[in-house]
């Protein structure tokens, strides 16, 4: 199991958190997603997965939810 923390910009509420969690959870191998919401700021998103995830798959999932991966 591996854990990686990404930084996501643009989330402002619980609905945002749910949207990002849902999209990332659809990536193969993802075991869990934890988000520490910083309203209107840059929020850390920690993803536990079976193996290291492809950053472009993570970026695409976050984009699909309507937010921006910045790190």
C-alpha positions, -999 to 999 in steps of 0.1 A, spaced: 0 0 0 13 35 -9 0 69 2 5 101 -18 -7 136 -10 -17 159 -38 -27 196 -36 -60 206 -52 -71 242 -58 -107 255 -59 -127 233 -34 -150 254 -12 -175 229 5 -185 194 12 -200 189 -22 -166 197 -37 -149 172 -14 -175 145 -25 -170 153 -62 -132 149 -60 -134 118 -38 -158 101 -62 -137 108 -92 -104 98 -77 -120 66 -62 -128 55 -97 -90 51 -105 -80 14 -104 -61 5 -73 -74 34 -51 -82 22 -16 -91 55 1 -92 92 -4 -89 117 25 -93 155 20 -85 182 44 -107 210 30 -92 245 30 -122 265 18 -112 287 -12 -75 277 -8 -53 247 -17 -65 215 0 -43 185 6 -58 153 -8 -42 120 5 -48 89 -17 -40 54 -5 -35 29 -33 -22 -5 -41 6 10 -61 18 44 -72 -8 61 -93 -2 77 -127 -2 115 -121 -21 121 -153 -49 98 -142 -51 117 -110 -50 150 -128 -78 138 -152 -100 127 -123 -96 161 -105 -102 180 -138 -134 159 -143 -146 170 -109 -140 206 -119 -109 214 -99 -72 219 -104 -43 197 -94 -14 220 -85 11 195 -69 
